Amino acid sequence: MNLGQHLNDTLIYMKDGNVDLAEVNLKKILKNYPNNPDGLSLLGIIFIHKKKFKKGRDLIEKSLLLEPNQPQALLYLGMAFYQENQFDNAIKIFDKAIEINSEFAEAFYCQGLSFKKKQMLDNAINCFSNAILKNSMYLDPVINLGHLYFEMKNYNEAISVLTKGLNIDSENINLLTMIGSAYGEIGLNKDAIKYLKKSLDINLKQEDALIAIANAHMQENNLNESLAAYNLTIKIYPKSALAFNNRANVYYLLSNYKKSILDIESGLKIDPNFPNLYNTYGNILAKLRKYEDALNNYDLAIKKDNFYADAFHNKGLLLYEKGEYSEAIELFNKAIEINPKYAEAFNSLGATYKAIGQFKIAIENFENSIEIKSEDSEVLSNIATSYDGLKLFKKAYDFHKKALQTNELDPGAKYNLGLHLLCLKSFIDGWKYYEYRVDTWDKHDTFFNYYSNLQEKKPIWDGTLDNKTIFILNEQGIGDQIIYSSLLLDLHKKNTKIIMLINNKLINLFKRSFGDKILFIPAKSNNCPIDEFEIPSFDSCILVGSIAKYFRRSIEDFISQPYSFLKANPIRTELIRKTFNEKKKIICGFSWKSTSKLIGKSKSLQLKDFLPIFEILELGFVNLQYGEVNSEIYDLPEQINLNINLFEDIDKFNDIDGLSSLIDACDLVVTSSNVTAHIAGGLGKDTYLLIPYSSGKIWYWHENDKISLWYPSIKIFRQNEDGSWNNAITSIANKLKGITNE
């Protein structure tokens, strides 16, 4: 047998996987032909296959000295260097192979792997792309390029590359799983489910695919399907800490916190160093209002992985909810530093800047979020409300509409459009979109479920006045319940029978104000469940905030608004008046802050801001501010010789009836936007209301009105810029000086 035949047999052995036979044959060849370059290179390749890299390299290098133009030998020599983690040498060798054969797809591919190991990702992308260009049916570079894009969070590019790979192998589970996972990462969960399902139909035992499809179902709010997928995952992979963590998230969304915590505990037994478990536990504890424990778990997650962007983000969200905006901003920025493609963190950062009135910076961050994750109606709606904050209402309206065009089912976007329209006194459409506020409430909240249960038993009142009984439910805060109660008289004029559930603090005030025209039932809490009180029979029900759409459809509808509709206890009011120390002065009640977590700071003043008013000698002062505020009063400068009536025996937070009499006893009231303003307006008290420029301003104070549409006795004084009360306070002081000097 000649040399050529021996070499040909060797190649056949290698092709069939009989490397041992090939090795024996090559050794025979080299015994007779020790300097044959083909025999040397082939034996070197066999040694490299057997992971005898040094022996393999030596043989191939000897072969190349004899015959330099061997691209296949160079390919394997480069692969040997790659396997030995000598990536620079590997890259140089692959370059030599490509110089000899510019169409050598395998060399481009292997060079791409080497660049990827060196984290030279642009070079790796270029090499993989060249490999695909040279051989369009070469699947390995397609998979690796797609995977690289996925790791870089360039999910759209990953999908584009990997989808082309399906033309090569339509049932490749790696392609299908990665495509589905990438769709899930950009929020296209229906597409994610389609590809992942196909992959799992081919091979069910894929932990990554099972977890990805379960997560996609969770994102689509298909919680039962998600739970079933996680149950299957845990059945197949009982030691998967990630599956336990993610199933805990599903139980969390189902409000089954007990099972959620049990899954966290199971996951920690498997892997006590898995940061995701501590992060998820933090989310559960935050929901249960165990805030310090939640923060501790976020910190544990960060301790386990200092580059865990989600933990920084979630900790930031909790601090945002607590009104600790500076700390929240720092954490959101840290999350973005770790993951520059973190769309949700940009959105959260924008929301925080919006909350503190820095609307331009907020918009920049929202736009960054949109750039990463397009077609997000929530972010577009946030941009809209930021333009509302800048008072660029035309631009705001355009973004409100764009948010709805992106997702016409987004209740938050509809509700925000409603607030925009109501603020600008476009009532008919405003009330229509305002109704979607209910859909933004927590679906697991007791009050939401209570209202849902009522709707199953009785219809929602449709505005028909047919002498049947309407059951009206309180909603939101005390101020909201007061402002909407101004509509009860309109409703009663139509001879409609009314039962109303209200906050227990308002019961005495409302019974006195509306007499026996309306049956008031006290709620034991704002989240009163259905079985906490007895309700007389009724024919339909409605939320108190929904009545306005029938009676306040234009500015003209407010003309019939009574000057006052609340009545304080006259005996208690008179007793309070008799205690005033400065009977010759005009008595001015004052209140300066709100305790609202999210917008309270924007609506609140410092007591020292009132100094221009306190300097008016003709005024005597009564503290109407609820909460522990005496220390603030005592800290006023000594040169301001004030004799402030504190009335500490009246609990201004819980005793609303007592506070009403205290307000009624005053000649006038100066207040920030809080409960005091609503009570004073309802009583028809001469009131000077301080409204923030934008951040913290509530829609029902509208724009540009100097007299409140809802409370004719309230004169409105607005900031001329966010954060500064000087102009508004000075204007009130000048008005009051004019009154007292008359």
ZAMARGU-4260 file (C-alpha; in steps of 0.2 Angstrom, whole numbers, plus 5000, padded with zeros to 4 digits):
<rodrens>
0) 5000/5000/5000 | 5007/5017/4995 | 5008/5033/5006 | 4993/5041/4998 | 4982/5026/5002
5) 4988/5025/5020 | 4984/5043/5023 | 4967/5041/5014 | 4963/5026/5026 | 4968/5037/5041
10) 4956/5051/5036 | 4942/5038/5034 | 4946/5032/5052 | 4946/5049/5058 | 4930/5054/5050
15) 4921/5038/5057 | 4928/5043/5074 | 4940/5028/5075 | 4954/5039/5081 | 4964/5025/5089
20) 4965/5016/5073 | 4970/5032/5064 | 4983/5035/5077 | 4990/5017/5074 | 4990/5020/5056
25) 4999/5037/5057 | 5012/5030/5068 | 5016/5017/5055 | 5017/5030/5041 | 5028/5041/5051
30) 5040/5027/5055 | 5043/5025/5037 | 5041/5043/5032 | 5046/5053/5048 | 5045/5070/5039
35) 5029/5068/5030 | 5019/5085/5034 | 5002/5077/5032 | 5006/5063/5044 | 5013/5074/5057
40) 4999/5086/5056 | 4985/5073/5057 | 4994/5064/5071 | 4995/5081/5080 | 4976/5084/5077
45) 4973/5067/5085 | 4983/5071/5100 | 4973/5087/5102 | 4957/5078/5101 | 4963/5067/5115
50) 4968/5083/5125 | 4987/5080/5124 | 4989/5098/5118 | 5008/5099/5120 | 5012/5083/5110
55) 4999/5089/5097 | 5006/5106/5096 | 5024/5100/5094 | 5019/5088/5079 | 5009/5102/5070
60) 5023/5115/5072 | 5035/5102/5065 | 5023/5099/5051 | 5021/5118/5047 | 5040/5120/5047
65) 5040/5107/5032 | 5024/5114/5024 | 5018/5131/5030 | 5003/5133/5020 | 4991/5121/5030
70) 4976/5131/5036 | 4968/5115/5043 | 4984/5111/5053 | 4984/5130/5059 | 4966/5129/5064
75) 4970/5114/5076 | 4986/5122/5082 | 4976/5138/5087 | 4963/5126/5095 | 4976/5119/5106
80) 4982/5136/5111 | 4964/5140/5115 | 4961/5124/5125 | 4977/5129/5135 | 4970/5147/5138
85) 4983/5155/5128 | 4971/5166/5119 | 4983/5178/5111 | 4993/5164/5103 | 4977/5156/5097
90) 4972/5173/5089 | 4988/5174/5080 | 4988/5157/5073 | 4970/5159/5067 | 4975/5175/5058
95) 4988/5164/5049 | 4975/5152/5044 | 4964/5166/5037 | 4978/5173/5028 | 4980/5157/5018
100) 4962/5154/5016 | 4951/5170/5017 | 4935/5160/5016 | 4940/5149/5031 | 4924/5150/5041
105) 4930/5138/5055 | 4945/5149/5058 | 4934/5165/5060 | 4923/5156/5072 | 4937/5149/5083
110) 4945/5166/5083 | 4929/5174/5089 | 4929/5161/5103 | 4946/5167/5108 | 4941/5186/5107
115) 4926/5182/5118 | 4937/5174/5131 | 4947/5190/5131 | 4931/5200/5133 | 4935/5209/5117
120) 4917/5208/5112 | 4917/5219/5097 | 4931/5208/5089 | 4921/5192/5094 | 4905/5199/5085
125) 4915/5203/5070 | 4923/5186/5069 | 4907/5176/5072 | 4898/5187/5058 | 4912/5183/5046
130) 4911/5165/5050 | 4892/5166/5046 | 4896/5176/5030 | 4908/5163/5024 | 4897/5149/5027
135) 4878/5153/5029 | 4874/5135/5035 | 4887/5135/5049 | 4876/5134/5065 | 4890/5136/5078
140) 4894/5154/5075 | 4875/5158/5074 | 4872/5151/5091 | 4887/5159/5099 | 4884/5176/5091
145) 4866/5175/5097 | 4871/5170/5114 | 4884/5184/5115 | 4871/5197/5110 | 4860/5189/5124
150) 4874/5191/5137 | 4876/5209/5132 | 4857/5212/5134 | 4856/5216/5116 | 4840/5205/5115
155) 4833/5212/5098 | 4850/5208/5089 | 4850/5191/5098 | 4833/5187/5091 | 4838/5192/5074
160) 4853/5181/5073 | 4845/5166/5081 | 4830/5167/5071 | 4841/5165/5055 | 4848/5150/5063
165) 4831/5141/5062 | 4834/5141/5043 | 4848/5129/5047 | 4840/5119/5060 | 4822/5123/5064
170) 4821/5111/5079 | 4837/5116/5087 | 4832/5118/5106 | 4847/5129/5110 | 4840/5142/5096
175) 4822/5140/5102 | 4826/5142/5120 | 4837/5157/5118 | 4825/5166/5106 | 4811/5163/5118
180) 4821/5169/5133 | 4826/5185/5123 | 4808/5189/5119 | 4804/5187/5137 | 4818/5199/5142
185) 4810/5213/5131 | 4793/5209/5137 | 4786/5201/5122 | 4780/5186/5132 | 4767/5179/5120
190) 4782/5177/5108 | 4793/5170/5121 | 4780/5157/5126 | 4778/5151/5108 | 4796/5148/5105
195) 4799/5140/5123 | 4784/5129/5121 | 4791/5122/5104 | 4808/5119/5112 | 4800/5110/5127
200) 4789/5099/5115 | 4806/5093/5108 | 4814/5090/5125 | 4805/5093/5141 | 4820/5091/5152
205) 4827/5109/5150 | 4828/5118/5166 | 4832/5135/5158 | 4817/5133/5146 | 4805/5128/5159
210) 4810/5143/5170 | 4809/5155/5156 | 4792/5149/5150 | 4786/5150/5168 | 4792/5167/5170
215) 4784/5173/5153 | 4767/5166/5160 | 4770/5176/5176 | 4774/5192/5166 | 4758/5189/5156
220) 4749/5187/5173 | 4745/5169/5168 | 4749/5165/5186 | 4741/5147/5186 | 4750/5143/5170
225) 4766/5150/5178 | 4763/5140/5194 | 4761/5124/5185 | 4777/5127/5175 | 4787/5130/5191
230) 4779/5114/5199 | 4785/5104/5184 | 4802/5112/5185 | 4804/5108/5204 | 4798/5090/5201
235) 4811/5087/5188 | 4824/5098/5196 | 4821/5097/5215 | 4838/5105/5219 | 4835/5121/5208
240) 4836/5136/5220 | 4831/5147/5206 | 4815/5138/5203 | 4810/5139/5221 | 4814/5157/5221
245) 4804/5161/5206 | 4789/5150/5212 | 4790/5161/5228 | 4787/5176/5216 | 4772/5168/5209
250) 4764/5164/5226 | 4769/5182/5231 | 4758/5188/5216 | 4744/5177/5222 | 4745/5185/5239
255) 4749/5167/5246 | 4764/5174/5257 | 4765/5159/5268 | 4769/5147/5253 | 4780/5161/5246
260) 4790/5161/5262 | 4791/5142/5263 | 4798/5142/5245 | 4811/5154/5250 | 4816/5144/5265
265) 4817/5128/5254 | 4828/5138/5242 | 4840/5143/5255 | 4842/5126/5261 | 4848/5121/5244
270) 4859/5137/5242 | 4861/5149/5256 | 4872/5160/5246 | 4859/5163/5232 | 4856/5181/5232
275) 4840/5180/5222 | 4831/5172/5237 | 4836/5186/5249 | 4830/5199/5236 | 4813/5190/5234
280) 4811/5188/5253 | 4814/5207/5254 | 4800/5210/5241 | 4788/5199/5252 | 4793/5207/5268
285) 4790/5225/5260 | 4773/5219/5255 | 4769/5214/5273 | 4775/5231/5278 | 4790/5224/5288
290) 4801/5237/5280 | 4817/5235/5291 | 4817/5216/5288 | 4814/5219/5270 | 4829/5231/5269
295) 4840/5219/5279 | 4836/5206/5266 | 4840/5217/5251 | 4857/5221/5260 | 4860/5202/5262
300) 4857/5200/5243 | 4869/5214/5239 | 4882/5206/5251 | 4880/5190/5242 | 4882/5198/5225
305) 4888/5216/5225 | 4883/5217/5206 | 4865/5212/5209 | 4856/5226/5200 | 4839/5220/5205
310) 4843/5221/5224 | 4849/5239/5222 | 4833/5243/5212 | 4821/5235/5224 | 4829/5243/5239
315) 4827/5259/5230 | 4809/5256/5227 | 4806/5253/5245 | 4815/5269/5250 | 4805/5278/5237
320) 4789/5272/5244 | 4795/5279/5261 | 4799/5296/5253 | 4818/5294/5255 | 4821/5300/5238
325) 4839/5305/5239 | 4844/5287/5245 | 4832/5280/5232 | 4841/5290/5218 | 4858/5283/5224
330) 4852/5265/5223 | 4844/5267/5206 | 4860/5275/5199 | 4870/5260/5206 | 4858/5248/5198
335) 4860/5257/5181 | 4879/5257/5183 | 4879/5238/5185 | 4867/5236/5171 | 4866/5251/5159
340) 4852/5242/5149 | 4841/5242/5165 | 4825/5250/5158 | 4815/5248/5174 | 4828/5256/5184
345) 4828/5271/5172 | 4809/5272/5174 | 4811/5271/5193 | 4824/5285/5193 | 4813/5296/5182
350) 4798/5293/5194 | 4809/5299/5209 | 4815/5314/5200 | 4797/5318/5195 | 4791/5316/5214
355) 4804/5329/5219 | 4799/5341/5205 | 4814/5339/5194 | 4804/5335/5178 | 4817/5338/5165
360) 4829/5326/5173 | 4814/5314/5175 | 4810/5315/5156 | 4828/5311/5152 | 4828/5295/5162
365) 4811/5290/5155 | 4818/5293/5138 | 4832/5282/5142 | 4820/5268/5148 | 4810/5270/5131
370) 4826/5268/5121 | 4830/5251/5129 | 4812/5245/5131 | 4801/5253/5117 | 4783/5253/5117
375) 4781/5254/5136 | 4765/5263/5140 | 4769/5265/5158 | 4785/5275/5154 | 4776/5285/5140
380) 4763/5290/5153 | 4776/5295/5165 | 4784/5306/5152 | 4766/5314/5150 | 4764/5317/5168
385) 4781/5325/5169 | 4776/5337/5155 | 4761/5341/5165 | 4773/5345/5179 | 4782/5357/5167
390) 4765/5364/5162 | 4768/5360/5144 | 4750/5353/5143 | 4750/5351/5124 | 4765/5340/5124
395) 4759/5331/5139 | 4742/5327/5130 | 4752/5320/5115 | 4761/5308/5126 | 4746/5303/5136
400) 4738/5298/5119 | 4754/5290/5113 | 4754/5279/5129 | 4736/5273/5125 | 4741/5270/5107
405) 4755/5259/5113 | 4744/5249/5125 | 4725/5254/5125 | 4722/5242/5139 | 4734/5251/5151
410) 4723/5257/5166 | 4737/5268/5173 | 4739/5277/5157 | 4720/5280/5155 | 4719/5286/5173
415) 4734/5298/5171 | 4725/5305/5155 | 4709/5307/5166 | 4719/5317/5179 | 4727/5328/5165
420) 4710/5332/5158 | 4701/5335/5175 | 4716/5347/5180 | 4712/5357/5164 | 4693/5356/5168
425) 4689/5345/5153 | 4676/5336/5163 | 4667/5324/5152 | 4682/5315/5145 | 4691/5318/5161
430) 4678/5308/5172 | 4678/5294/5159 | 4696/5291/5160 | 4696/5294/5179 | 4685/5279/5181
435) 4700/5268/5177 | 4708/5272/5194 | 4699/5257/5201 | 4709/5246/5189 | 4726/5253/5196
440) 4722/5248/5214 | 4730/5233/5221 | 4720/5218/5215 | 4723/5209/5232 | 4719/5224/5243
445) 4704/5221/5254 | 4694/5236/5249 | 4696/5231/5230 | 4690/5214/5234 | 4676/5221/5244
450) 4670/5232/5230 | 4671/5218/5218 | 4660/5207/5229 | 4647/5221/5229 | 4647/5222/5210
455) 4644/5204/5209 | 4628/5206/5220 | 4622/5223/5214 | 4624/5233/5198 | 4634/5249/5197
460) 4623/5264/5198 | 4621/5271/5180 | 4615/5289/5185 | 4596/5284/5183 | 4586/5292/5196
465) 4571/5281/5200 | 4569/5283/5218 | 4579/5267/5222 | 4592/5266/5235 | 4610/5269/5231
470) 4624/5263/5241 | 4640/5274/5240 | 4657/5268/5246 | 4670/5279/5253 | 4687/5279/5244
475) 4704/5287/5245 | 4708/5299/5260 | 4697/5310/5271 | 4700/5325/5260 | 4693/5316/5245
480) 4678/5310/5254 | 4674/5327/5259 | 4676/5335/5242 | 4665/5322/5234 | 4652/5323/5248
485) 4648/5340/5241 | 4639/5330/5227 | 4627/5322/5239 | 4615/5336/5240 | 4614/5336/5221
490) 4610/5318/5222 | 4597/5319/5236 | 4588/5333/5226 | 4583/5319/5214 | 4573/5310/5228
495) 4585/5296/5228 | 4588/5286/5244 | 4606/5286/5249 | 4616/5275/5260 | 4635/5280/5262
500) 4650/5271/5269 | 4662/5284/5276 | 4678/5285/5286 | 4673/5283/5305 | 4681/5300/5309
505) 4669/5309/5298 | 4653/5301/5305 | 4647/5314/5317 | 4652/5329/5305 | 4642/5321/5291
510) 4627/5316/5301 | 4625/5333/5307 | 4628/5341/5290 | 4616/5331/5280 | 4604/5326/5293
515) 4592/5311/5290 | 4593/5314/5271 | 4607/5301/5270 | 4611/5285/5281 | 4629/5285/5285
520) 4638/5269/5290 | 4655/5271/5298 | 4669/5260/5290 | 4680/5252/5303 | 4695/5256/5291
525) 4698/5262/5274 | 4700/5243/5269 | 4684/5238/5277 | 4679/5220/5271 | 4661/5216/5267
530) 4657/5207/5284 | 4662/5221/5296 | 4645/5230/5296 | 4627/5227/5292 | 4621/5236/5276
535) 4602/5239/5274 | 4596/5233/5257 | 4600/5243/5242 | 4598/5243/5223 | 4614/5248/5216
540) 4631/5254/5222 | 4644/5267/5217 | 4661/5274/5223 | 4659/5292/5229 | 4672/5298/5217
545) 4661/5292/5202 | 4646/5302/5206 | 4654/5318/5199 | 4653/5312/5181 | 4634/5314/5183
550) 4634/5331/5191 | 4650/5340/5187 | 4651/5339/5168 | 4655/5357/5165 | 4661/5373/5174
555) 4643/5379/5174 | 4638/5364/5184 | 4648/5371/5199 | 4638/5387/5199 | 4625/5379/5210
560) 4638/5373/5222 | 4633/5378/5239 | 4644/5390/5248 | 4645/5378/5262 | 4639/5360/5265
565) 4647/5355/5281 | 4641/5360/5299 | 4652/5360/5314 | 4645/5357/5331 | 4639/5375/5336
570) 4640/5372/5354 | 4658/5366/5354 | 4662/5380/5342 | 4655/5393/5354 | 4664/5386/5368
575) 4681/5387/5359 | 4678/5405/5354 | 4676/5409/5372 | 4693/5403/5376 | 4702/5414/5364
580) 4714/5426/5373 | 4714/5439/5359 | 4696/5443/5356 | 4699/5460/5348 | 4709/5452/5335
585) 4704/5443/5319 | 4707/5425/5323 | 4717/5416/5310 | 4719/5397/5310 | 4734/5390/5301
590) 4740/5373/5295 | 4756/5371/5286 | 4760/5353/5281 | 4754/5336/5274 | 4759/5319/5280
595) 4756/5311/5263 | 4771/5299/5260 | 4773/5302/5241 | 4768/5321/5239 | 4767/5327/5257
600) 4784/5336/5256 | 4779/5345/5240 | 4763/5352/5248 | 4771/5356/5265 | 4779/5372/5271
605) 4791/5376/5285 | 4782/5385/5299 | 4795/5399/5298 | 4788/5402/5280 | 4773/5410/5289
610) 4783/5424/5297 | 4776/5438/5285 | 4759/5433/5291 | 4763/5431/5309 | 4770/5449/5309
615) 4753/5456/5306 | 4748/5463/5323 | 4729/5463/5320 | 4729/5444/5319 | 4727/5431/5333
620) 4733/5413/5329 | 4726/5396/5331 | 4736/5380/5327 | 4725/5369/5316 | 4740/5357/5311
625) 4738/5339/5316 | 4753/5329/5322 | 4767/5332/5335 | 4771/5350/5330 | 4772/5360/5346
630) 4791/5359/5346 | 4791/5368/5329 | 4780/5382/5336 | 4791/5384/5351 | 4806/5385/5339
635) 4800/5401/5331 | 4812/5416/5333 | 4810/5424/5349 | 4808/5441/5341 | 4791/5435/5334
640) 4780/5438/5349 | 4766/5426/5346 | 4752/5420/5357 | 4747/5405/5348 | 4731/5395/5354
645) 4737/5377/5353 | 4721/5368/5359 | 4731/5352/5363 | 4715/5345/5371 | 4708/5342/5353
650) 4716/5328/5343 | 4717/5336/5327 | 4721/5320/5318 | 4708/5308/5325 | 4694/5320/5331
655) 4689/5328/5314 | 4673/5334/5322 | 4683/5343/5335 | 4694/5350/5322 | 4679/5356/5312
660) 4673/5366/5327 | 4690/5373/5330 | 4691/5379/5311 | 4673/5385/5313 | 4678/5396/5328
665) 4691/5405/5317 | 4688/5420/5307 | 4699/5414/5293 | 4711/5400/5289 | 4728/5399/5280
670) 4733/5382/5276 | 4742/5371/5264 | 4734/5357/5254 | 4728/5345/5267 | 4713/5339/5277
675) 4711/5356/5285 | 4708/5364/5268 | 4694/5352/5264 | 4685/5355/5281 | 4687/5374/5280
680) 4681/5374/5262 | 4666/5363/5266 | 4662/5374/5281 | 4662/5389/5270 | 4676/5397/5280
685) 4686/5411/5272 | 4701/5401/5267 | 4718/5406/5260 | 4725/5390/5252 | 4744/5387/5248
690) 4746/5376/5232 | 4763/5370/5225 | 4768/5376/5208 | 4767/5358/5201 | 4775/5344/5211
695) 4762/5339/5224 | 4747/5349/5216 | 4731/5339/5216 | 4720/5339/5200 | 4705/5347/5209
700) 4714/5363/5212 | 4715/5364/5193 | 4725/5377/5184 | 4725/5396/5186 | 4709/5397/5196
705) 4710/5410/5210 | 4694/5404/5218 | 4691/5385/5220 | 4678/5378/5209 | 4674/5365/5223
710) 4674/5377/5238 | 4669/5394/5234 | 4676/5401/5250 | 4694/5396/5246 | 4705/5408/5238
715) 4720/5399/5230 | 4738/5406/5231 | 4751/5396/5220 | 4770/5395/5220 | 4777/5403/5205
720) 4791/5390/5205 | 4793/5373/5213 | 4800/5374/5230 | 4798/5392/5234 | 4783/5398/5244
725) 4789/5417/5246 | 4778/5424/5233 | 4762/5415/5238 | 4765/5419/5257 | 4769/5437/5253
730) 4753/5438/5242 | 4742/5431/5257 | 4751/5443/5269 | 4747/5458/5258 | 4729/5452/5257
735) 4727/5450/5275 | 4735/5467/5279 | 4722/5475/5268 | 4708/5466/5277 | 4713/5471/5294
740) 4717/5489/5289 | 4699/5491/5283
</rodrens>
